[in-house]
Amino acid sequence: MPTAANLLAIMPFPDIDPIAFSIGPLAIHWYGLAYVAGILLGWAYARRLAANESLWPGNTSPMTRTQIDDFIVWAALGVVLGGRLGYIFFYDLPAVLRSPVRALEIWNGGMSFHGGLTGTTIAMIVFARRNGIPIWSLFDIVATVVPFGLFFGRIANFINGELWGRLTDVPWAVVFPTGGPFARHPSQLYEAGLEGIVLLLVLAALVYGMRALKSPGFITGVFVCGYALSRIFVEFFREPDAQLGYLLGTNWLTMGMVLSSPMILLGLWAMLRARRQAALQL
């Protein structure tokens, strides 16, 4: 009688066409739809947070729903431009220099979270200053909703059969069409679960259960630290980018680990800073 492990072991990769649908010559990729879904769900959640004044310092929301609506365009530009430029500079610069048009192929290699974070941070700083919004509170709103985008982005990576994991014999291993005839960790799903679902639930518990938004910057610190730890953990199961491989002559250190490690310290600093500021207000 087959066991659950046996059944999982023979499950085929759901070979889904990376193109969701086409409108004439225009091909709509799942990767693009994933970003749209993440941004729209994040926007709806952010509007709910901004409308709930009891969550904020002094029971006064730092932003109106209209300002949230205005910021969504800034956030989208920061994510897409920063994410794509980050991927090019961190992971794919030689290939783009050889063929510049590759820079526009967002489905080819994809986006860098660290680049998207940088682009969105710049957008947040400029937007907050132009609109008189407390910068740490804007950081907190965005940090709370980012897991939506991370979840859908990693699911799109899985559908595209890209950024797969290292070779393994675990029962849930997947043979990706682009990964050779080898069973691999579905590391995209590990990231979707940790960076998306788990991090979203942790942040929601802090927001609604502990009223953490009343200490501006604390949620931001938890998100930055939580993402970094999740990413570093999953990097041990993920195949490094072929054009980079492992770094410093090791068989474990990856660019994702290098870029994520400083985020742990940054996140801890943000949490400590938020607690000190909250204590001073008492």
Secondary structure, DSSP 8 states (H G I E B T S, - for coil): ---HHHHHHT-------SEEEEETTEEEEHHHHHHHHHHHHHHHHHHHHHH-GGGSGGG--SS-HHHHHHHHHHHHHHHHHHHHHHHIIIIIHHHHHH-GGGGG-TTTT---HHHHHHHHHHHHHHHHHHHT--HHHHHHHHHHHHHHHHHHHHHHHHHHT-S-B-B---TT-EE-TTS-S-EE--HHHHHIIIIIIIHHHHHHHHHHHS-GGGSTTHHHHHHHHHHHHHHHHHHTTB---TTT-SSTT-SS--HHHHHHHHHHHHHHHHHHHHHHHHHHT-
